[in-house]
Amino acid sequence: MEILIEDYLSSIKGLDLVYVPNPGNGGDSIIASGTYLAFDKVGLEYTLFKEGLTDVKNSILIYGGGGNLVRPTTFSARFIGRYHRQPKRFVLLPHTIKEVDALLGDMGSNVDLICREPRSYEYAKTKAPKANVFLARDMAFALDARAFLKTHEAKLPYHIPGYILKRYLQKQLTPSWTEFGRMLTYERRYSEAQSKIINGELQAFRLDGESAQNGKMPPHNIDLSDTFTFGATTREAADLTTYLLLSILNQCKTVHTDRLHIAIAAALLGINVDLHANNYFKIREIYLYSLAGKYPNVNWNQNKDILF
């Protein structure tokens, strides 16, 4: 069943809600920023999940959206496997889902799975017969990109003593130490990204195992989502990342990319996007469901049309 995410969130407003951000790269930070804005829009009150410290038995446990539930060994699959039976309701915000048959088959009627494209939806409907399965757009589409640029700024959310206090003494949710260390170098990373914009064109292709480029990267390429991996597990870190990425993209005329959320962010800004496939169906399916016909500034590069 297709839903509007705002309507779904409104239906659980006022209940005991616990939110688990999905960790990840810069693209996941864009998802996280959109999620927090969607929560704000409907007036959702929630507490953040803390491993070993949060009792979820009488709560609705909400796991953040993303593309992590694609094999049994991912963080999201392991987390969901541990926790989906415990709360009154377990909610997975819009996700791409594949290759987790056993996990889906183990889910009960207390689980709401929200998929972000039809292929994942059909798969989840088949493999999770007891769960409630829905279809909705990726949480990044809750982001008003131009308004976000006007209301945010590049500001470190922590200083070193404050980070140590929150993480180790107060046991608060923070980015990892590695992510925080990367965050401290954001100005250098931003300057590097700016230098890659050549005549208004930016090549922003991924360098990880999900690439379908066969190692053939264009000159001046930069993997923005990896460069700005500062932690998507707190709002402050996610919003810093989202602001920096939007600011870089806003200086471009055209962005060439196979990073989904670089493409979505550019689309929301009205920047021209030359969108390429990754090495499985994710980007193509989300393009067809959420971008094609709605964002004329996004062009699907047919030469990279991967159907498997």
One Martini backbone bead per residue (centre of mass of N, CA, C, O) as a GRO file, in nm:
protein
  308
    1MET     BB    1   0.095   0.037   0.024
    2GLU     BB    2   0.055   0.365  -0.042
    3ILE     BB    3   0.224   0.645   0.117
    4LEU     BB    4   0.246   0.914   0.335
    5ILE     BB    5   0.472   0.989   0.570
    6GLU     BB    6   0.314   1.207   0.726
    7ASP     BB    7   0.067   1.032   0.785
    8TYR     BB    8   0.207   0.812   0.939
    9LEU     BB    9   0.334   0.988   1.163
   10SER     BB   10   0.062   1.103   1.265
   11SER     BB   11  -0.049   0.815   1.365
   12ILE     BB   12   0.198   0.817   1.609
   13LYS     BB   13   0.127   1.048   1.760
   14GLY     BB   14   0.175   1.043   2.120
   15LEU     BB   15   0.359   0.817   2.143
   16ASP     BB   16   0.603   0.587   2.232
   17LEU     BB   17   0.909   0.700   2.098
   18VAL     BB   18   1.186   0.537   1.925
   19TYR     BB   19   1.497   0.638   1.777
   20VAL     BB   20   1.699   0.500   1.497
   21PRO     BB   21   1.960   0.582   1.341
   22ASN     BB   22   2.114   0.549   1.034
   23PRO     BB   23   2.410   0.474   0.955
   24GLY     BB   24   2.671   0.665   0.761
   25ASN     BB   25   2.694   0.868   0.511
   26GLY     BB   26   2.617   1.155   0.354
   27GLY     BB   27   2.347   1.041   0.249
   28ASP     BB   28   2.241   0.963   0.534
   29SER     BB   29   2.232   1.256   0.634
   30ILE     BB   30   2.011   1.349   0.444
   31ILE     BB   31   1.801   1.158   0.552
   32ALA     BB   32   1.812   1.257   0.846
   33SER     BB   33   1.729   1.550   0.796
   34GLY     BB   34   1.456   1.478   0.671
   35THR     BB   35   1.345   1.329   0.918
   36TYR     BB   36   1.351   1.559   1.125
   37LEU     BB   37   1.163   1.742   0.957
   38ALA     BB   38   0.922   1.548   0.958
   39PHE     BB   39   0.887   1.545   1.261
   40ASP     BB   40   0.840   1.848   1.294
   41LYS     BB   41   0.588   1.882   1.111
   42VAL     BB   42   0.411   1.672   1.310
   43GLY     BB   43   0.515   1.677   1.615
   44LEU     BB   44   0.733   1.470   1.698
   45GLU     BB   45   0.796   1.269   1.979
   46TYR     BB   46   1.124   1.158   2.103
   47THR     BB   47   1.367   0.909   2.156
   48LEU     BB   48   1.687   0.799   2.176
   49PHE     BB   49   1.866   0.534   2.115
   50LYS     BB   50   2.035   0.314   2.365
   51GLU     BB   51   2.249   0.085   2.405
   52GLY     BB   52   2.144  -0.081   2.703
   53LEU     BB   53   1.930   0.176   2.801
   54THR     BB   54   1.672   0.096   2.627
   55ASP     BB   55   1.331   0.044   2.673
   56VAL     BB   56   1.097  -0.108   2.417
   57LYS     BB   57   0.838  -0.274   2.503
   58ASN     BB   58   0.630   0.004   2.511
   59SER     BB   59   0.715   0.077   2.216
   60ILE     BB   60   0.804   0.262   1.928
   61LEU     BB   61   1.034   0.144   1.693
   62ILE     BB   62   1.249   0.354   1.495
   63TYR     BB   63   1.399   0.307   1.182
   64GLY     BB   64   1.594   0.437   0.966
   65GLY     BB   65   1.651   0.523   0.661
   66GLY     BB   66   1.765   0.340   0.349
   67GLY     BB   67   2.035   0.095   0.208
   68ASN     BB   68   2.113  -0.155   0.429
   69LEU     BB   69   1.888  -0.394   0.360
   70VAL     BB   70   2.090  -0.626   0.159
   71ARG     BB   71   2.200  -0.807   0.400
   72PRO     BB   72   2.260  -1.000   0.688
   73THR     BB   73   2.538  -0.822   0.783
   74THR     BB   74   2.422  -0.568   0.842
   75PHE     BB   75   2.338  -0.345   1.072
   76SER     BB   76   2.031  -0.347   1.029
   77ALA     BB   77   1.990  -0.654   1.033
   78ARG     BB   78   2.105  -0.700   1.318
   79PHE     BB   79   1.920  -0.509   1.471
   80ILE     BB   80   1.646  -0.620   1.382
   81GLY     BB   81   1.695  -0.908   1.481
   82ARG     BB   82   1.706  -0.818   1.791
   83TYR     BB   83   1.426  -0.603   1.799
   84HIS     BB   84   1.143  -0.671   1.649
   85ARG     BB   85   0.995  -0.824   1.902
   86GLN     BB   86   0.986  -0.615   2.151
   87PRO     BB   87   0.795  -0.414   2.055
   88LYS     BB   88   0.490  -0.314   1.974
   89ARG     BB   89   0.647  -0.151   1.741
   90PHE     BB   90   0.810  -0.184   1.422
   91VAL     BB   91   0.986   0.070   1.229
   92LEU     BB   92   1.061   0.109   0.883
   93LEU     BB   93   1.193   0.325   0.706
   94PRO     BB   94   1.265   0.398   0.401
   95HIS     BB   95   1.370   0.115   0.200
   96THR     BB   96   1.602  -0.099   0.079
   97ILE     BB   97   1.530  -0.450  -0.014
   98LYS     BB   98   1.748  -0.745   0.017
   99GLU     BB   99   1.861  -1.062   0.099
  100VAL     BB  100   1.640  -1.118   0.377
  101ASP     BB  101   1.450  -1.369   0.418
  102ALA     BB  102   1.472  -1.467   0.714
  103LEU     BB  103   1.404  -1.203   0.853
  104LEU     BB  104   1.124  -1.157   0.725
  105GLY     BB  105   1.000  -1.437   0.813
  106ASP     BB  106   1.028  -1.351   1.135
  107MET     BB  107   0.810  -1.150   1.117
  108GLY     BB  108   0.555  -0.974   1.257
  109SER     BB  109   0.263  -0.774   1.312
  110ASN     BB  110   0.456  -0.541   1.454
  111VAL     BB  111   0.560  -0.483   1.160
  112ASP     BB  112   0.679  -0.196   0.970
  113LEU     BB  113   0.735  -0.176   0.623
  114ILE     BB  114   0.917   0.074   0.439
  115CYS     BB  115   0.938   0.135   0.105
  116ARG     BB  116   1.119   0.318  -0.173
  117GLU     BB  117   1.030   0.086  -0.381
  118PRO     BB  118   0.868  -0.159  -0.562
  119ARG     BB  119   1.072  -0.394  -0.546
  120SER     BB  120   1.089  -0.406  -0.236
  121TYR     BB  121   0.788  -0.435  -0.185
  122GLU     BB  122   0.743  -0.709  -0.327
  123TYR     BB  123   0.949  -0.863  -0.162
  124ALA     BB  124   0.831  -0.809   0.124
  125LYS     BB  125   0.549  -0.926   0.072
  126THR     BB  126   0.659  -1.218   0.025
  127LYS     BB  127   0.873  -1.252   0.285
  128ALA     BB  128   0.655  -1.078   0.488
  129PRO     BB  129   0.346  -1.191   0.565
  130LYS     BB  130   0.307  -1.057   0.868
  131ALA     BB  131   0.372  -0.794   0.780
  132ASN     BB  132   0.366  -0.446   0.720
  133VAL     BB  133   0.347  -0.308   0.390
  134PHE     BB  134   0.506  -0.022   0.239
  135LEU     BB  135   0.496   0.283   0.028
  136ALA     BB  136   0.767   0.529  -0.003
  137ARG     BB  137   0.950   0.788   0.003
  138ASP     BB  138   1.228   0.909   0.058
  139MET     BB  139   1.336   1.111   0.323
  140ALA     BB  140   1.483   1.333   0.150
  141PHE     BB  141   1.203   1.463   0.038
  142ALA     BB  142   1.165   1.638   0.315
  143LEU     BB  143   1.361   1.837   0.190
  144ASP     BB  144   1.428   2.186   0.196
  145ALA     BB  145   1.697   2.293   0.047
  146ARG     BB  146   1.686   2.609   0.040
  147ALA     BB  147   1.596   2.650   0.331
  148PHE     BB  148   1.834   2.507   0.461
  149LEU     BB  149   2.055   2.705   0.364
  150LYS     BB  150   1.927   2.956   0.521
  151THR     BB  151   1.915   2.803   0.830
  152HIS     BB  152   2.213   2.718   0.796
  153GLU     BB  153   2.552   2.609   0.898
  154ALA     BB  154   2.899   2.593   0.937
  155LYS     BB  155   2.902   2.396   1.236
  156LEU     BB  156   3.039   2.267   1.495
  157PRO     BB  157   2.892   2.050   1.738
  158TYR     BB  158   3.192   2.014   1.850
  159HIS     BB  159   3.427   1.975   2.093
  160ILE     BB  160   3.647   1.779   2.234
  161PRO     BB  161   3.550   1.788   2.531
  162GLY     BB  162   3.246   1.760   2.458
  163TYR     BB  163   3.265   1.486   2.322
  164ILE     BB  164   3.380   1.326   2.559
  165LEU     BB  165   3.151   1.384   2.753
  166LYS     BB  166   2.916   1.261   2.585
  167ARG     BB  167   3.036   0.975   2.517
  168TYR     BB  168   3.186   0.878   2.804
  169LEU     BB  169   3.009   1.010   3.044
  170GLN     BB  170   2.698   1.052   2.928
  171LYS     BB  171   2.623   0.839   2.698
  172GLN     BB  172   2.585   0.970   2.430
  173LEU     BB  173   2.495   1.019   2.119
  174THR     BB  174   2.750   0.973   1.867
  175PRO     BB  175   2.982   0.988   1.679
  176SER     BB  176   3.247   0.861   1.593
  177TRP     BB  177   3.573   0.917   1.622
  178THR     BB  178   3.630   0.914   1.320
  179GLU     BB  179   3.404   1.110   1.236
  180PHE     BB  180   3.499   1.344   1.411
  181GLY     BB  181   3.777   1.374   1.283
  182ARG     BB  182   3.663   1.447   1.003
  183MET     BB  183   3.497   1.695   1.091
  184LEU     BB  184   3.752   1.877   1.166
  185THR     BB  185   3.812   1.878   0.827
  186TYR     BB  186   3.585   2.029   0.661
  187GLU     BB  187   3.728   2.269   0.520
  188ARG     BB  188   3.919   2.103   0.342
  189ARG     BB  189   3.698   1.933   0.204
  190TYR     BB  190   3.546   2.169   0.081
  191SER     BB  191   3.777   2.280  -0.094
  192GLU     BB  192   3.817   2.026  -0.258
  193ALA     BB  193   3.533   2.017  -0.381
  194GLN     BB  194   3.543   2.292  -0.521
  195SER     BB  195   3.793   2.215  -0.710
  196LYS     BB  196   3.601   2.004  -0.885
  197ILE     BB  197   3.469   2.245  -1.017
  198ILE     BB  198   3.420   2.254  -1.375
  199ASN     BB  199   3.241   2.467  -1.534
  200GLY     BB  200   2.992   2.358  -1.339
  201GLU     BB  201   3.116   2.070  -1.312
  202LEU     BB  202   3.041   1.748  -1.147
  203GLN     BB  203   3.221   1.464  -1.032
  204ALA     BB  204   3.024   1.205  -0.833
  205PHE     BB  205   3.167   0.915  -0.784
  206ARG     BB  206   3.188   0.616  -0.666
  207LEU     BB  207   3.449   0.395  -0.483
  208ASP     BB  208   3.300   0.145  -0.427
  209GLY     BB  209   3.141  -0.173  -0.457
  210GLU     BB  210   2.876  -0.018  -0.599
  211SER     BB  211   3.008   0.023  -0.851
  212ALA     BB  212   2.967   0.048  -1.235
  213GLN     BB  213   3.258   0.168  -1.363
  214ASN     BB  214   3.515  -0.022  -1.369
  215GLY     BB  215   3.732   0.209  -1.266
  216LYS     BB  216   3.615   0.451  -1.455
  217MET     BB  217   3.720   0.764  -1.391
  218PRO     BB  218   3.689   1.079  -1.397
  219PRO     BB  219   3.808   1.365  -1.392
  220HIS     BB  220   3.783   1.517  -1.082
  221ASN     BB  221   3.687   1.319  -0.889
  222ILE     BB  222   3.425   1.293  -0.619
  223ASP     BB  223   3.323   1.134  -0.319
  224LEU     BB  224   3.104   1.294  -0.133
  225SER     BB  225   2.982   1.085   0.067
  226ASP     BB  226   3.264   1.010   0.180
  227THR     BB  227   3.397   1.284   0.247
  228PHE     BB  228   3.106   1.341   0.423
  229THR     BB  229   3.169   1.141   0.681
  230PHE     BB  230   3.019   1.243   1.007
  231GLY     BB  231   2.754   1.132   1.083
  232ALA     BB  232   2.397   1.014   1.125
  233THR     BB  233   2.330   0.993   1.460
  234THR     BB  234   2.298   1.307   1.456
  235ARG     BB  235   2.167   1.608   1.390
  236GLU     BB  236   2.419   1.786   1.385
  237ALA     BB  237   2.590   1.614   1.192
  238ALA     BB  238   2.388   1.588   0.961
  239ASP     BB  239   2.348   1.898   0.909
  240LEU     BB  240   2.633   1.962   0.835
  241THR     BB  241   2.653   1.775   0.593
  242THR     BB  242   2.409   1.881   0.434
  243TYR     BB  243   2.506   2.169   0.402
  244LEU     BB  244   2.771   2.113   0.251
  245LEU     BB  245   2.648   1.962   0.011
  246LEU     BB  246   2.450   2.179  -0.083
  247SER     BB  247   2.663   2.401  -0.125
  248ILE     BB  248   2.820   2.261  -0.346
  249LEU     BB  249   2.585   2.201  -0.547
  250ASN     BB  250   2.497   2.513  -0.572
  251GLN     BB  251   2.769   2.562  -0.767
  252CYS     BB  252   2.623   2.407  -0.990
  253LYS     BB  253   2.493   2.290  -1.304
  254THR     BB  254   2.627   1.992  -1.309
  255VAL     BB  255   2.569   1.646  -1.208
  256HIS     BB  256   2.771   1.355  -1.190
  257THR     BB  257   2.613   1.042  -1.079
  258ASP     BB  258   2.589   0.735  -0.838
  259ARG     BB  259   2.460   0.903  -0.605
  260LEU     BB  260   2.159   0.927  -0.481
  261HIS     BB  261   2.177   1.185  -0.273
  262ILE     BB  262   2.311   1.372  -0.466
  263ALA     BB  263   2.081   1.369  -0.670
  264ILE     BB  264   1.850   1.459  -0.486
  265ALA     BB  265   1.972   1.725  -0.389
  266ALA     BB  266   2.003   1.849  -0.670
  267ALA     BB  267   1.708   1.829  -0.750
  268LEU     BB  268   1.601   2.014  -0.515
  269LEU     BB  269   1.781   2.264  -0.633
  270GLY     BB  270   1.777   2.247  -0.967
  271ILE     BB  271   1.996   2.068  -1.064
  272ASN     BB  272   2.166   1.913  -1.291
  273VAL     BB  273   2.131   1.554  -1.370
  274ASP     BB  274   2.357   1.277  -1.419
  275LEU     BB  275   2.231   0.954  -1.395
  276HIS     BB  276   2.360   0.662  -1.252
  277ALA     BB  277   2.424   0.347  -1.190
  278ASN     BB  278   2.454   0.094  -0.999
  279ASN     BB  279   2.506  -0.263  -0.921
  280TYR     BB  280   2.196  -0.227  -0.881
  281PHE     BB  281   1.849  -0.131  -0.862
  282LYS     BB  282   1.814   0.120  -0.681
  283ILE     BB  283   1.839   0.380  -0.859
  284ARG     BB  284   1.640   0.309  -1.081
  285GLU     BB  285   1.387   0.270  -0.901
  286ILE     BB  286   1.390   0.555  -0.773
  287TYR     BB  287   1.376   0.711  -1.028
  288LEU     BB  288   1.100   0.596  -1.129
  289TYR     BB  289   0.934   0.669  -0.862
  290SER     BB  290   1.064   0.986  -0.773
  291LEU     BB  291   1.184   1.142  -1.052
  292ALA     BB  292   1.034   1.066  -1.287
  293GLY     BB  293   0.841   1.343  -1.403
  294LYS     BB  294   0.930   1.549  -1.148
  295TYR     BB  295   1.247   1.593  -1.248
  296PRO     BB  296   1.369   1.740  -1.533
  297ASN     BB  297   1.681   1.772  -1.424
  298VAL     BB  298   1.677   1.454  -1.455
  299ASN     BB  299   1.906   1.222  -1.606
  300TRP     BB  300   1.908   0.913  -1.753
  301ASN     BB  301   2.172   0.693  -1.802
  302GLN     BB  302   2.147   0.439  -2.028
  303ASN     BB  303   2.445   0.316  -2.025
  304LYS     BB  304   2.372   0.238  -1.694
  305ASP     BB  305   2.143   0.010  -1.726
  306ILE     BB  306   2.064  -0.179  -1.450
  307LEU     BB  307   1.851  -0.480  -1.395
  308PHE     BB  308   1.945  -0.678  -1.142
   0.00000   0.00000   0.00000
